[in-house]
Amino acid sequence: MTSKAEFAHLAFPAGELQRALSVSQGGTQDELQLGEHLRIVRDTPAFPGAPALYGIDAKGISGSHPLIAGLKAINYGITDEVLLPSCDRYPVLNTVLKFLQARGCEFSSVAELAGQIAPALNLSGEWNDPIVRRKENTWQEAKIEYEQYPLIKETWQERVVPVRDFDGFIRHLILETVIGGERVIVPLTFAKHPKFRQPMVCYFAFSPKWWLLGSEQLKWYPKAEVWITNTLGCTNSVIENPPRRIFLSYCFGRGMIPHLELDCLRGRDVKVLIGRSKDKYENRRNLEEGVLLASRLKDMDIKVGVKTIEEACPSQEGRRHNA
């Protein structure tokens, strides 16, 4: 939701933002005025030659940072402004938050601010959120191939997992990282703007359509049984060659199930794995997701069975999703 709200402040028309915050349109449609002394020029990069920074907690300035300027002084009737760089993950929201806090607002974080203004911006927590895909948005979705290679690597803190289609082409990216001391996963997409050198990193999905992680195995092993889990990290967990079964997986919960690409499973023997857990909430969630997925497969006339296991993933390297 926070990432969507940041995207809204860079992409939505100024008139829509005025319904959520006390901002006014500046000299152009892409200029926001906060009070008398602060403005955000959304279609002008603050540092157009800056290198790309991809980390979710990366500190520094990126080529997608908009121009944020504050009043420094008025000398002989001439306004003197100073550039206000931000190393925050969400530079525009962070600037708005500090502006509101200076006026007595009690918001303590950009996440809290995002949650409050989301209804006025028609942003939802649903997986299928059409408002971020509108053609009139100034920032549009960028192809993954534009920046996929620098991202698909492991670092000390983050891991980027590519999600491939039946033919092996990368369709989506998953970022596994640490937020607030908890290990979580989020979708990773990009938005592009003709005036900015680097794409904007977005921690939400523009399109609800999503391939199962490991779908490329379906082409490699046409006779193998297919097991589907809601656990990241099960793919290629069986050593047999050729394997008697292959593991596909998805994440982000039940909201994604209606949008999974499942046509590639036609003609295959499929089993949905439901992991048991000591946590009652997680146990119920696993059961609900398993039933929903099995029901959708049956509606598509795909042969499917259900198998209950003690762990969410038969591989020791399996990891439950946290986002």
TADA-V754672 format. One record per pair of residues at least 12 apart in sequence whose C-alpha atoms are under 10 Angstrom apart, sorted by sequence separation. I is the first residue (numbers start at 0). J is the second residue. D is the distance in whole Angstrom. If there is no record, write none. Layout:
I_J_D ; I_J_D
This chain:
12_24_9 ; 13_25_9 ; 21_33_7 ; 22_34_7 ; 28_40_9 ; 29_41_5 ; 30_42_8 ; 48_60_10 ; 49_61_5 ; 50_62_6 ; 51_63_8 ; 68_80_6 ; 69_81_5 ; 70_82_9 ; 96_108_7 ; 97_109_10 ; 147_159_9 ; 160_172_6 ; 161_173_6 ; 173_185_6 ; 174_186_6 ; 175_187_10 ; 188_200_6 ; 189_201_5 ; 233_245_9 ; 234_246_5 ; 235_247_9 ; 273_285_6 ; 274_286_8 ; 293_305_7 ; 20_33_9 ; 21_34_8 ; 25_38_8 ; 27_40_9 ; 28_41_9 ; 29_42_6 ; 30_43_9 ; 47_60_10 ; 48_61_8 ; 49_62_5 ; 50_63_10 ; 67_80_10 ; 68_81_6 ; 69_82_7 ; 70_83_10 ; 96_109_7 ; 99_112_10 ; 159_172_7 ; 160_173_5 ; 161_174_9 ; 172_185_9 ; 173_186_5 ; 174_187_6 ; 187_200_7 ; 188_201_5 ; 189_202_9 ; 233_246_6 ; 234_247_6 ; 272_285_9 ; 273_286_6 ; 292_305_10 ; 13_27_9 ; 14_28_9 ; 17_31_9 ; 24_38_9 ; 25_39_9 ; 26_40_9 ; 27_41_10 ; 28_42_9 ; 29_43_9 ; 46_60_7 ; 47_61_8 ; 48_62_6 ; 49_63_9 ; 67_81_9 ; 68_82_5 ; 69_83_7 ; 95_109_9 ; 147_161_9 ; 159_173_6 ; 160_174_6 ; 172_186_6 ; 173_187_6 ; 174_188_10 ; 187_201_6 ; 188_202_6 ; 189_203_9 ; 213_227_10 ; 232_246_9 ; 233_247_7 ; 234_248_7 ; 272_286_9 ; 273_287_9 ; 13_28_6 ; 16_31_9 ; 23_38_9 ; 24_39_10 ; 25_40_8 ; 27_42_10 ; 45_60_9 ; 46_61_7 ; 47_62_5 ; 48_63_10 ; 49_64_9 ; 67_82_6 ; 68_83_5 ; 93_108_8 ; 94_109_9 ; 96_111_10 ; 158_173_8 ; 159_174_5 ; 160_175_8 ; 171_186_8 ; 172_187_5 ; 173_188_9 ; 186_201_8 ; 187_202_5 ; 188_203_7 ; 189_204_9 ; 190_205_9 ; 212_227_9 ; 232_247_9 ; 233_248_7 ; 273_288_8 ; 274_289_9 ; 290_305_8 ; 12_28_7 ; 13_29_7 ; 22_38_9 ; 45_61_9 ; 46_62_6 ; 47_63_8 ; 66_82_7 ; 67_83_5 ; 68_84_8 ; 92_108_9 ; 93_109_6 ; 96_112_7 ; 158_174_6 ; 159_175_6 ; 171_187_7 ; 172_188_7 ; 185_201_10 ; 186_202_5 ; 187_203_6 ; 188_204_6 ; 189_205_9 ; 211_227_9 ; 212_228_10 ; 231_247_9 ; 232_248_8 ; 233_249_10 ; 272_288_10 ; 273_289_6 ; 289_305_8 ; 11_28_10 ; 12_29_7 ; 13_30_8 ; 14_31_10 ; 44_61_9 ; 45_62_8 ; 46_63_8 ; 47_64_8 ; 66_83_8 ; 67_84_7 ; 92_109_6 ; 93_110_10 ; 95_112_9 ; 96_113_10 ; 157_174_7 ; 158_175_5 ; 159_176_9 ; 171_188_7 ; 185_202_6 ; 186_203_5 ; 187_204_7 ; 188_205_7 ; 211_228_10 ; 212_229_10 ; 230_247_9 ; 231_248_6 ; 232_249_10 ; 271_288_10 ; 272_289_7 ; 273_290_9 ; 289_306_9 ; 11_29_9 ; 12_30_10 ; 13_31_7 ; 44_62_7 ; 45_63_8 ; 46_64_7 ; 47_65_9 ; 66_84_8 ; 67_85_9 ; 91_109_10 ; 92_110_9 ; 143_161_10 ; 157_175_6 ; 158_176_7 ; 184_202_10 ; 185_203_7 ; 186_204_6 ; 187_205_10 ; 188_206_10 ; 211_229_10 ; 212_230_10 ; 216_234_9 ; 223_241_8 ; 224_242_9 ; 225_243_9 ; 226_244_7 ; 227_245_9 ; 228_246_7 ; 229_247_9 ; 230_248_6 ; 231_249_7 ; 271_289_6 ; 289_307_10 ; 10_29_9 ; 12_31_10 ; 13_32_10 ; 44_63_6 ; 45_64_6 ; 46_65_8 ; 47_66_10 ; 65_84_9 ; 90_109_10 ; 93_112_9 ; 156_175_9 ; 157_176_5 ; 185_204_9 ; 186_205_10 ; 212_231_8 ; 213_232_10 ; 216_235_9 ; 222_241_9 ; 223_242_6 ; 224_243_6 ; 225_244_6 ; 226_245_6 ; 227_246_6 ; 228_247_6 ; 229_248_5 ; 230_249_7 ; 231_250_7 ; 270_289_10 ; 271_290_9 ; 9_29_8 ; 43_63_9 ; 44_64_6 ; 45_65_5 ; 46_66_8 ; 64_84_8 ; 65_85_10 ; 89_109_8 ; 92_112_8 ; 156_176_6 ; 157_177_7 ; 212_232_9 ; 213_233_9 ; 214_234_9 ; 220_240_10 ; 222_242_9 ; 223_243_5 ; 224_244_4 ; 225_245_5 ; 226_246_5 ; 227_247_5 ; 228_248_5 ; 229_249_5 ; 230_250_7 ; 8_29_10 ; 9_30_10 ; 42_63_10 ; 43_64_8 ; 44_65_5 ; 45_66_4 ; 64_85_8 ; 88_109_10 ; 89_110_10 ; 92_113_8 ; 151_172_9 ; 155_176_10 ; 156_177_7 ; 212_233_9 ; 213_234_6 ; 220_241_7 ; 222_243_8 ; 223_244_5 ; 224_245_6 ; 225_246_6 ; 226_247_6 ; 227_248_5 ; 228_249_7 ; 229_250_5 ; 230_251_10 ; 271_292_7 ; 272_293_10 ; 286_307_9 ; 9_31_10 ; 41_63_10 ; 42_64_10 ; 43_65_6 ; 44_66_5 ; 45_67_7 ; 64_86_9 ; 87_109_10 ; 147_169_9 ; 150_172_9 ; 151_173_10 ; 153_175_10 ; 154_176_10 ; 212_234_7 ; 213_235_8 ; 219_241_9 ; 220_242_8 ; 222_244_8 ; 223_245_6 ; 224_246_9 ; 225_247_7 ; 226_248_8 ; 227_249_8 ; 228_250_9 ; 229_251_8 ; 271_293_7 ; 285_307_10 ; 8_31_9 ; 41_64_9 ; 42_65_7 ; 43_66_6 ; 44_67_9 ; 45_68_9 ; 67_90_9 ; 151_174_9 ; 220_243_9 ; 222_245_10 ; 223_246_10 ; 229_252_8 ; 248_271_10 ; 270_293_8 ; 41_65_5 ; 42_66_8 ; 43_67_9 ; 60_84_8 ; 61_85_10 ; 67_91_8 ; 144_168_10 ; 147_171_10 ; 150_174_9 ; 160_184_10 ; 220_244_9 ; 229_253_9 ; 244_268_10 ; 245_269_10 ; 246_270_10 ; 247_271_10 ; 248_272_10 ; 269_293_9 ; 40_65_6 ; 41_66_7 ; 59_84_9 ; 60_85_7 ; 61_86_9 ; 64_89_9 ; 65_90_8 ; 66_91_10 ; 144_169_8 ; 147_172_8 ; 157_182_10 ; 159_184_9 ; 220_245_8 ; 244_269_10 ; 271_296_10 ; 39_65_7 ; 40_66_5 ; 41_67_8 ; 59_85_8 ; 60_86_6 ; 64_90_7 ; 65_91_8 ; 143_169_7 ; 144_170_9 ; 156_182_10 ; 158_184_9 ; 159_185_10 ; 160_186_10 ; 161_187_10 ; 244_270_10 ; 246_272_10 ; 285_311_8 ; 39_66_6 ; 40_67_6 ; 58_85_9 ; 59_86_5 ; 60_87_9 ; 64_91_9 ; 67_94_8 ; 142_169_10 ; 143_170_7 ; 144_171_10 ; 157_184_10 ; 159_186_10 ; 160_187_10 ; 269_296_9 ; 38_66_8 ; 39_67_5 ; 40_68_8 ; 58_86_5 ; 59_87_8 ; 60_88_10 ; 142_170_9 ; 143_171_7 ; 159_187_8 ; 174_202_9 ; 217_245_8 ; 38_67_6 ; 39_68_6 ; 57_86_8 ; 58_87_7 ; 59_88_9 ; 142_171_10 ; 143_172_8 ; 173_202_9 ; 216_245_7 ; 217_246_10 ; 282_311_10 ; 9_39_9 ; 37_67_8 ; 38_68_6 ; 39_69_9 ; 56_86_9 ; 57_87_9 ; 58_88_8 ; 60_90_10 ; 173_203_10 ; 216_246_9 ; 217_247_9 ; 8_39_10 ; 9_40_9 ; 10_41_8 ; 37_68_6 ; 38_69_6 ; 56_87_8 ; 57_88_7 ; 214_245_9 ; 216_247_8 ; 253_284_8 ; 261_292_10 ; 265_296_9 ; 9_41_6 ; 10_42_9 ; 36_68_8 ; 37_69_4 ; 38_70_9 ; 55_87_10 ; 56_88_6 ; 172_204_10 ; 213_245_8 ; 214_246_9 ; 215_247_9 ; 252_284_8 ; 253_285_9 ; 256_288_8 ; 264_296_9 ; 269_301_8 ; 270_302_8 ; 271_303_7 ; 272_304_9 ; 273_305_7 ; 274_306_9 ; 275_307_7 ; 276_308_9 ; 277_309_10 ; 8_41_8 ; 9_42_8 ; 36_69_5 ; 37_70_6 ; 55_88_7 ; 171_204_9 ; 213_246_7 ; 214_247_7 ; 252_285_9 ; 255_288_10 ; 256_289_10 ; 259_292_9 ; 268_301_8 ; 269_302_6 ; 270_303_5 ; 271_304_6 ; 272_305_6 ; 273_306_6 ; 274_307_6 ; 275_308_6 ; 276_309_7 ; 35_69_9 ; 36_70_5 ; 37_71_10 ; 54_88_9 ; 55_89_10 ; 212_246_9 ; 213_247_5 ; 214_248_9 ; 253_287_8 ; 254_288_9 ; 257_291_9 ; 261_295_9 ; 262_296_9 ; 265_299_8 ; 266_300_9 ; 267_301_7 ; 268_302_6 ; 269_303_5 ; 270_304_5 ; 271_305_5 ; 272_306_5 ; 273_307_5 ; 274_308_5 ; 275_309_5 ; 276_310_7 ; 35_70_8 ; 36_71_8 ; 171_206_10 ; 211_246_10 ; 212_247_5 ; 213_248_7 ; 252_287_10 ; 253_288_5 ; 256_291_7 ; 257_292_8 ; 261_296_8 ; 264_299_10 ; 265_300_8 ; 266_301_7 ; 267_302_7 ; 268_303_6 ; 269_304_6 ; 270_305_5 ; 271_306_6 ; 272_307_6 ; 273_308_6 ; 274_309_6 ; 275_310_6 ; 276_311_8 ; 30_66_10 ; 31_67_10 ; 32_68_10 ; 33_69_10 ; 36_72_10 ; 211_247_6 ; 212_248_5 ; 213_249_9 ; 252_288_7 ; 253_289_9 ; 256_292_6 ; 259_295_10 ; 265_301_6 ; 266_302_8 ; 267_303_9 ; 268_304_8 ; 269_305_9 ; 270_306_7 ; 271_307_8 ; 272_308_7 ; 273_309_9 ; 274_310_5 ; 275_311_7 ; 30_67_10 ; 45_82_8 ; 150_187_10 ; 171_208_10 ; 210_247_10 ; 211_248_6 ; 212_249_6 ; 255_292_10 ; 262_299_8 ; 264_301_7 ; 265_302_8 ; 270_307_10 ; 273_310_9 ; 274_311_4 ; 45_83_9 ; 46_84_9 ; 170_208_10 ; 171_209_7 ; 210_248_9 ; 211_249_5 ; 212_250_9 ; 253_291_8 ; 257_295_8 ; 261_299_9 ; 264_302_9 ; 272_310_10 ; 273_311_7 ; 274_312_7 ; 281_319_10 ; 45_84_8 ; 170_209_8 ; 171_210_8 ; 173_212_10 ; 210_249_8 ; 211_250_9 ; 225_264_8 ; 253_292_9 ; 256_295_8 ; 262_301_9 ; 264_303_10 ; 272_311_8 ; 273_312_9 ; 274_313_9 ; 170_210_7 ; 171_211_10 ; 172_212_10 ; 209_249_9 ; 261_301_9 ; 272_312_8 ; 147_188_10 ; 169_210_10 ; 171_212_9 ; 209_250_10 ; 272_313_9 ; 36_78_10 ; 38_80_10 ; 146_188_10 ; 147_189_10 ; 225_267_7 ; 226_268_9 ; 227_269_8 ; 228_270_9 ; 229_271_9 ; 230_272_10 ; 37_80_9 ; 146_189_9 ; 224_267_7 ; 225_268_6 ; 226_269_6 ; 227_270_6 ; 228_271_6 ; 229_272_8 ; 36_80_9 ; 37_81_10 ; 39_83_10 ; 143_187_9 ; 145_189_9 ; 222_266_10 ; 223_267_8 ; 224_268_5 ; 225_269_5 ; 226_270_5 ; 227_271_5 ; 228_272_5 ; 229_273_8 ; 230_274_9 ; 38_83_10 ; 143_188_7 ; 164_209_9 ; 165_210_9 ; 218_263_9 ; 221_266_10 ; 222_267_8 ; 223_268_8 ; 224_269_6 ; 225_270_6 ; 226_271_6 ; 227_272_6 ; 228_273_7 ; 229_274_9 ; 274_319_10 ; 37_83_9 ; 142_188_8 ; 143_189_7 ; 145_191_10 ; 163_209_10 ; 164_210_6 ; 165_211_9 ; 167_213_9 ; 169_215_10 ; 209_255_8 ; 214_260_9 ; 217_263_8 ; 221_267_8 ; 222_268_9 ; 223_269_9 ; 224_270_8 ; 225_271_8 ; 226_272_7 ; 227_273_9 ; 228_274_8 ; 141_188_8 ; 142_189_7 ; 143_190_10 ; 162_209_9 ; 163_210_7 ; 164_211_8 ; 167_214_8 ; 168_215_8 ; 184_231_9 ; 207_254_9 ; 208_255_8 ; 209_256_9 ; 214_261_10 ; 217_264_8 ; 140_188_8 ; 141_189_5 ; 142_190_8 ; 162_210_7 ; 163_211_8 ; 164_212_8 ; 165_213_9 ; 166_214_8 ; 167_215_5 ; 207_255_7 ; 208_256_10 ; 209_257_10 ; 210_258_9 ; 211_259_7 ; 215_263_10 ; 140_189_6 ; 141_190_5 ; 142_191_9 ; 162_211_7 ; 163_212_7 ; 164_213_8 ; 165_214_5 ; 166_215_6 ; 167_216_9 ; 207_256_10 ; 208_257_9 ; 209_258_6 ; 210_259_6 ; 211_260_7 ; 214_263_8 ; 41_91_9 ; 139_189_8 ; 140_190_4 ; 141_191_5 ; 162_212_5 ; 163_213_7 ; 164_214_5 ; 165_215_4 ; 166_216_9 ; 167_217_10 ; 207_257_9 ; 208_258_5 ; 209_259_5 ; 210_260_5 ; 211_261_8 ; 214_264_9 ; 217_267_9 ; 138_189_9 ; 139_190_5 ; 140_191_6 ; 141_192_9 ; 146_197_9 ; 161_212_8 ; 162_213_7 ; 163_214_6 ; 164_215_6 ; 165_216_7 ; 166_217_9 ; 167_218_9 ; 207_258_6 ; 208_259_6 ; 209_260_6 ; 210_261_8 ; 39_91_8 ; 138_190_6 ; 139_191_5 ; 140_192_9 ; 145_197_10 ; 146_198_8 ; 160_212_9 ; 161_213_9 ; 162_214_8 ; 163_215_6 ; 164_216_9 ; 165_217_7 ; 166_218_7 ; 167_219_10 ; 206_258_9 ; 207_259_8 ; 208_260_7 ; 209_261_9 ; 211_263_10 ; 137_190_10 ; 138_191_5 ; 139_192_7 ; 145_198_9 ; 162_215_9 ; 163_216_10 ; 164_217_9 ; 165_218_6 ; 166_219_9 ; 210_263_10 ; 137_191_9 ; 138_192_5 ; 139_193_10 ; 164_218_10 ; 165_219_9 ; 9_64_10 ; 39_94_9 ; 137_192_7 ; 138_193_8 ; 9_65_8 ; 38_94_10 ; 39_95_10 ; 136_192_10 ; 137_193_9 ; 142_198_10 ; 175_231_10 ; 229_285_8 ; 37_94_9 ; 38_95_10 ; 138_195_10 ; 141_198_7 ; 228_285_9 ; 37_95_10 ; 140_198_9 ; 141_199_9 ; 173_231_10 ; 139_198_10 ; 140_199_9 ; 141_200_10 ; 229_288_8 ; 138_198_9 ; 139_199_10 ; 228_288_10 ; 229_289_8 ; 33_94_10 ; 37_98_8 ; 138_199_8 ; 140_201_9 ; 228_289_8 ; 33_95_8 ; 36_98_10 ; 227_289_9 ; 34_98_8 ; 140_204_9 ; 141_205_10 ; 186_250_9 ; 228_292_10 ; 248_312_10 ; 33_98_7 ; 34_99_10 ; 140_205_7 ; 185_250_9 ; 186_251_9 ; 227_292_9 ; 33_99_9 ; 139_205_9 ; 140_206_9 ; 184_250_8 ; 185_251_8 ; 227_293_10 ; 246_312_9 ; 184_251_8 ; 246_313_9 ; 246_314_10 ; 252_320_8 ; 250_319_9 ; 251_320_7 ; 252_321_9 ; 250_320_6 ; 251_321_8 ; 252_322_8 ; 160_231_9 ; 249_320_9 ; 250_321_9 ; 251_322_6 ; 131_203_9 ; 132_204_10 ; 133_205_10 ; 160_232_9 ; 250_322_8 ; 22_95_9 ; 131_204_9 ; 132_205_6 ; 21_95_10 ; 131_205_6 ; 132_206_8 ; 20_95_9 ; 128_203_10 ; 130_205_9 ; 131_206_9 ; 128_204_9 ; 129_205_8 ; 236_312_9 ; 237_313_9 ; 126_203_9 ; 127_204_8 ; 128_205_8 ; 129_206_8 ; 173_250_9 ; 226_303_10 ; 236_313_8 ; 237_314_8 ; 21_99_9 ; 126_204_8 ; 127_205_8 ; 128_206_8 ; 129_207_9 ; 225_303_9 ; 226_304_9 ; 227_305_10 ; 233_311_9 ; 234_312_10 ; 236_314_6 ; 20_99_9 ; 124_203_10 ; 126_205_9 ; 127_206_7 ; 128_207_8 ; 226_305_9 ; 227_306_10 ; 233_312_6 ; 235_314_9 ; 236_315_9 ; 126_206_9 ; 127_207_5 ; 226_306_9 ; 230_310_10 ; 231_311_10 ; 232_312_8 ; 233_313_7 ; 234_314_9 ; 236_316_8 ; 126_207_6 ; 127_208_9 ; 230_311_6 ; 231_312_9 ; 233_314_6 ; 236_317_9 ; 9_91_8 ; 125_207_10 ; 126_208_10 ; 229_311_7 ; 230_312_6 ; 232_314_8 ; 233_315_9 ; 234_316_10 ; 5_88_10 ; 6_89_9 ; 8_91_7 ; 9_92_10 ; 228_311_7 ; 229_312_8 ; 230_313_10 ; 232_315_9 ; 233_316_7 ; 234_317_9 ; 5_89_6 ; 7_91_10 ; 8_92_8 ; 228_312_7 ; 230_314_10 ; 232_316_6 ; 233_317_5 ; 4_89_9 ; 5_90_8 ; 6_91_9 ; 7_92_10 ; 227_312_10 ; 228_313_9 ; 231_316_9 ; 232_317_5 ; 233_318_8 ; 2_88_9 ; 5_91_6 ; 6_92_9 ; 162_248_10 ; 230_316_10 ; 231_317_6 ; 232_318_6 ; 2_89_8 ; 4_91_10 ; 5_92_6 ; 8_95_10 ; 162_249_10 ; 230_317_6 ; 231_318_5 ; 232_319_9 ; 1_89_8 ; 4_92_8 ; 5_93_9 ; 229_317_10 ; 230_318_6 ; 231_319_6 ; 232_320_10 ; 228_317_10 ; 229_318_9 ; 230_319_5 ; 231_320_7 ; 2_92_9 ; 229_319_7 ; 230_320_6 ; 1_92_9 ; 228_319_10 ; 229_320_8 ; 230_321_10 ; 53_146_10 ; 42_137_8 ; 51_146_10 ; 165_260_10 ; 19_115_9 ; 20_116_7 ; 41_137_9 ; 42_138_10 ; 53_149_9 ; 54_150_9 ; 164_260_9 ; 19_116_5 ; 53_150_7 ; 18_116_9 ; 19_117_8 ; 51_149_10 ; 165_263_7 ; 19_118_8 ; 20_119_9 ; 164_263_9 ; 165_264_10 ; 16_116_9 ; 18_118_10 ; 19_119_5 ; 20_120_10 ; 54_154_10 ; 56_156_9 ; 18_119_6 ; 19_120_7 ; 55_156_10 ; 56_157_10 ; 17_119_9 ; 18_120_7 ; 19_121_10 ; 54_156_9 ; 55_157_8 ; 16_119_8 ; 17_120_9 ; 54_157_8 ; 5_109_9 ; 15_119_8 ; 16_120_7 ; 54_158_10 ; 4_109_9 ; 15_120_7 ; 4_110_9 ; 15_121_10 ; 2_109_10 ; 1_109_7 ; 2_110_9 ; 4_112_9 ; 5_113_8 ; 29_137_9 ; 1_110_5 ; 4_113_6 ; 11_120_9 ; 0_110_8 ; 1_111_8 ; 3_113_8 ; 4_114_9 ; 7_117_9 ; 0_111_10 ; 1_112_8 ; 2_113_8 ; 1_113_5 ; 4_116_8 ; 8_120_10 ; 88_200_10 ; 0_113_7 ; 1_114_7 ; 4_117_7 ; 7_120_8 ; 0_114_7 ; 3_117_9 ; 1_116_10 ; 7_122_9 ; 1_117_9 ; 4_120_8 ; 0_117_8 ; 3_120_10 ; 4_122_8 ; 3_122_7 ; 11_130_9 ; 55_174_9 ; 3_123_9 ; 11_131_9 ; 54_174_10 ; 55_175_10 ; 56_176_9 ; 3_124_9 ; 10_131_9 ; 55_176_8 ; 56_177_9 ; 0_122_8 ; 11_133_9 ; 54_176_9 ; 55_177_9 ; 56_178_9 ; 0_123_7 ; 7_130_9 ; 10_133_10 ; 12_135_8 ; 55_178_9 ; 0_124_6 ; 7_131_8 ; 11_135_8 ; 12_136_8 ; 0_125_10 ; 3_128_10 ; 6_131_8 ; 10_135_8 ; 11_136_6 ; 12_137_8 ; 126_251_9 ; 10_136_5 ; 11_137_7 ; 126_252_9 ; 3_130_10 ; 4_131_10 ; 9_136_9 ; 10_137_5 ; 11_138_9 ; 63_190_10 ; 126_253_9 ; 127_254_8 ; 3_131_8 ; 9_137_8 ; 10_138_5 ; 63_191_9 ; 126_254_6 ; 127_255_8 ; 7_136_8 ; 9_138_7 ; 10_139_8 ; 63_192_9 ; 125_254_7 ; 126_255_6 ; 6_136_10 ; 7_137_10 ; 65_195_9 ; 124_254_10 ; 125_255_9 ; 126_256_10 ; 127_257_10 ; 6_137_10 ; 7_138_9 ; 63_194_9 ; 64_195_8 ; 126_257_10 ; 127_258_8 ; 6_138_8 ; 55_187_10 ; 63_195_6 ; 64_196_10 ; 126_258_9 ; 62_195_6 ; 63_196_7 ; 64_197_9 ; 61_195_10 ; 62_196_6 ; 63_197_5 ; 64_198_10 ; 61_196_9 ; 62_197_5 ; 63_198_6 ; 64_199_8 ; 184_319_10 ; 185_320_9 ; 61_197_7 ; 62_198_8 ; 63_199_6 ; 183_319_9 ; 184_320_7 ; 185_321_9 ; 186_322_9 ; 61_198_9 ; 62_199_8 ; 63_200_9 ; 182_319_10 ; 183_320_7 ; 184_321_6 ; 185_322_6 ; 61_199_9 ; 182_320_9 ; 183_321_5 ; 184_322_6 ; 182_321_7 ; 183_322_6 ; 181_321_8 ; 182_322_9 ; 51_196_9 ; 52_197_9 ; 53_198_10 ; 55_200_9 ; 175_320_9 ; 50_196_9 ; 51_197_6 ; 53_199_9 ; 54_200_9 ; 55_201_10 ; 175_321_10 ; 47_194_9 ; 48_195_9 ; 49_196_8 ; 50_197_8 ; 51_198_8 ; 52_199_10 ; 53_200_7 ; 55_202_9 ; 175_322_10 ; 47_195_7 ; 48_196_7 ; 49_197_9 ; 51_199_10 ; 52_200_9 ; 46_195_9 ; 47_196_6 ; 48_197_9 ; 42_192_8 ; 44_194_7 ; 45_195_9 ; 46_196_9 ; 47_197_8 ; 42_193_9 ; 43_194_7 ; 44_195_6 ; 42_194_7 ; 43_195_7 ; 44_196_8 ; 41_194_10 ; 42_195_8 ; 44_197_10 ; 10_190_10 ; 10_192_9 ; 9_192_10 ; 6_190_9 ; 9_199_10 ; 6_199_9 ; 6_200_9 ; 6_201_8 ; 5_201_9 ; 6_202_10 ; 6_203_10 ; 2_200_9 ; 3_201_8 ; 2_201_6 ; 3_202_8 ; 1_201_10 ; 2_202_6 ; 3_203_7 ; 1_202_9 ; 2_203_7 ; 3_204_9 ; 0_202_9 ; 1_203_9 ; 3_205_10 ; 0_203_8
